[in-house]
Amino acid sequence: MSDISVPAMATAAAKLTGLGLGAIVAVVVVMAMTRPRSSPEWAVALVCTVMSSLCGGSYLALHSGLTVATGDVYGMMAVIGLAFVAGLPAWVTVRLGFAWFARDGVDILEIIRELRKLRNGGRDE
């Protein structure tokens, strides 16, 4: 390999590791706050939190122009913080979805009616 590609690959690996660190911290924090009731809920919430951290954190870094600062330790810490913050809403959304869909005696048609009602501002169609 050339001398130019090795530092570029090391920089990319460090940035990916930093984003992964933010995602892992987000997962640990939200799992410590509320424990899932079942294994499928845990798996879905874990995947959604990690993907939201990585993708949402990357988008926020690009959108706010922090890609220039990632060469600096403090800039990378800011990107890791964005990845952490981006993962929290995914966990909450998955938990709310599971709690809403897990109600007893509610079939899929009633759920669709409720979603349509919410979409229409509380009015029935």
N, C-alpha and C positions, 0 to 999 in steps of 0.2 A: 504494500500500500504506500501511497505517497505521503509525504510529510503533512500535506494540507488536509487530507481526509481523516487522519487519526484524531486530531484535535476537534474537528467538526463532529465526528461520531461520539467522542467523549462528552462534548458539550450537549449534544442531543440526548445522550443517555442520562446525563445529570439532570436535565430539564424534565425528562420523563419520570425519573425517580422522584424528583421533587413533587410533581403533580400526583404521582402515586401515593406519596407520603400524605399529602393533603386529603386524598380520597380515603386512605386507611384511617386517618385520625377522625374524619367525619363519620365513618362507619362505626368506629369504636364509641364515639360520643353518643350517637343516637341509639345504639344498642344498649348502652348503659342507662339511658333515660327510660326507654320503654322496651320491654322484651316482647318479641312476637309470640303469638299463641300457638302457631303450628310451624312445622318445617317448611311447607310450601310458602307461607307468608314470609318466613325468615329469608328463604332463598331469593324470592322476588324482590324483597326490600333491599337485600344486600346488593344484588345486581343493579337495581335502579339507582341506589345511592352511589355506587362506584362509577357507573356510567354518567350519572348526572355530575359528579365531581369532576371527572376527567373532561367530558365534553363541555359542560357548562362553564367550568373553570377556564378551559382553553378559549371558549367564546368570549367570556368576560375579559380575559387578558388581551385578546385581539381587539375587542371593542373599545377598551379603555386605553389602548396604546402602550400596554406594559411589556410588549415584546422587546422593545428597545432596552428595557431595564433588566432583562433576564440574564445579562452577562454579569451583573453585580449580585452579590449575596443578598442584599436587602431587597432588590427587585425580585429575585427568585422567591424570597420569603413572602412578598406580596402576592405573587402568583399562587403559591401554595395556600395562602389564606383565602384567595378567591376560589380555589378548588374546594377547600373545606366548606366555605359558605354555600357554594353551588350544590353540594351534596345533601344538605339538610332538608330542603323542600321535597326532594324525591322520597325520602324516608317517611315524612309526614303524609305525603299524598298516598303512598302505598298503604300505610296504616289506616288512613281514613277510608280508602277504597275497600279494604278488607272488612273493616268494621261496618261499613254501610251495606255491603253485599252479604254479610254473614247474619243478617237479621232472620229470625225464625218465621216461617210461614209466608215468606215473600217469594213469589216466583219471578221469572225474568220479565214477563209482560208488565208486572207492576213496577218493576225497576225502570223499564223503558218509559212507561207513562210518567213516572216521577221525573226522569231526566228531561222529557219533553216539557213537562210543566215548569221545571226550573229554567229551561231555555226560553220559554215564553213569558217569563216574569211572573209565574204563579198562576197563570190562566190555563184552563183546560182547552184542548183543541177542539 
